[in-house]
Amino acid sequence: MDLRELDRRTLLVLDEIVAASKPADLERPTPCAGWTLADLLRHQVSENHAFATAARDGSAPDWDAGELGDDHQAAYRASVDDFLDAFADDAVLERQLTINHFGTFPGTIAAHMHLVDTVAHGWDLARTLGLPYEPDAEAVHAALQLAERIPDEGREKNGSFAHSVTIGTDASELDRFLALLGRDPAWTVS
């Protein structure tokens, strides 16, 4: 399965979650330590546009430039459209793309990295808003495969990931994925 299709399916799930959010929700805490829903959405808008710029230009000058403006839903949707448009061309999968401070990778790896971000932050959004989260099982499996390769050592250097957390061996693939990225699958808004 093309990772871009798995990402698109996951983004459709996120679209529904973001569409359910109201301006009053933007101050809610999220599973991302110290981030409100507004911070999380701004991060996603930034990442979507930056991945799109990297797909078009080989790199993006700023990975933190996203703005929500007066309509957080419209800003989010525009960033998703930008990302999907930039990754639509099959040629992008063969290009070398510089992804933030992580390095330069083939477009296929960049697409995989974006999928990890999408699956994780979809859960963050759903938990923040108290909504169910049912991402595509193939997308979760693909995201888990990459998350299993992220070393725990050095995460504090750039703050991109929290240290993994320990969960039961009988946990679902989604919960294992979340734990590898430092999330407690039992997290709820206090």
JOVENWO-V735223 format. One record per backbone hydrogen bond with DSSP energy under -0.5 kcal/mol. CO is the residue of the C=O (numbers start at 1). NH is the residue of the N-H. If there is no record, write none. Layout:
co->CO nh->NH
co->CO nh->NH
//
This chain:
co->2 nh->5
co->2 nh->6
co->3 nh->7
co->4 nh->8
co->5 nh->9
co->6 nh->10
co->7 nh->11
co->8 nh->12
co->9 nh->13
co->10 nh->14
co->11 nh->15
co->12 nh->16
co->13 nh->17
co->14 nh->18
co->15 nh->19
co->16 nh->20
co->17 nh->20
co->17 nh->21
co->18 nh->21
co->22 nh->25
co->22 nh->26
co->23 nh->26
co->24 nh->27
co->25 nh->28
co->26 nh->38
co->28 nh->37
co->31 nh->33
co->32 nh->35
co->35 nh->30
co->36 nh->40
co->37 nh->41
co->38 nh->42
co->39 nh->43
co->40 nh->44
co->41 nh->45
co->42 nh->46
co->43 nh->47
co->44 nh->48
co->45 nh->49
co->46 nh->50
co->47 nh->51
co->48 nh->52
co->49 nh->53
co->50 nh->54
co->51 nh->55
co->52 nh->56
co->53 nh->57
co->54 nh->58
co->58 nh->98
co->68 nh->71
co->71 nh->75
co->72 nh->76
co->73 nh->77
co->74 nh->78
co->75 nh->79
co->76 nh->80
co->77 nh->81
co->78 nh->82
co->79 nh->83
co->80 nh->84
co->81 nh->85
co->82 nh->86
co->83 nh->87
co->85 nh->88
co->89 nh->92
co->90 nh->93
co->91 nh->94
co->91 nh->95
co->93 nh->108
co->95 nh->97
co->95 nh->107
co->97 nh->99
co->97 nh->105
co->98 nh->100
co->99 nh->102
co->99 nh->103
co->103 nh->99
co->105 nh->97
co->106 nh->109
co->106 nh->110
co->107 nh->111
co->108 nh->112
co->109 nh->113
co->110 nh->114
co->111 nh->115
co->112 nh->116
co->113 nh->117
co->114 nh->118
co->115 nh->119
co->116 nh->120
co->117 nh->121
co->118 nh->122
co->119 nh->123
co->120 nh->124
co->121 nh->125
co->122 nh->126
co->123 nh->127
co->124 nh->128
co->125 nh->129
co->126 nh->130
co->126 nh->131
co->127 nh->130
co->136 nh->140
co->137 nh->141
co->138 nh->142
co->139 nh->143
co->140 nh->144
co->141 nh->145
co->142 nh->146
co->143 nh->147
co->144 nh->148
co->146 nh->149
co->147 nh->150
co->149 nh->151
co->152 nh->155
co->154 nh->157
co->154 nh->158
co->155 nh->159
co->168 nh->171
co->172 nh->176
co->173 nh->177
co->174 nh->178
co->175 nh->179
co->176 nh->180
co->177 nh->181
co->178 nh->181
co->178 nh->183
co->179 nh->165
co->179 nh->182
co->181 nh->162
co->183 nh->185
co->184 nh->187
//
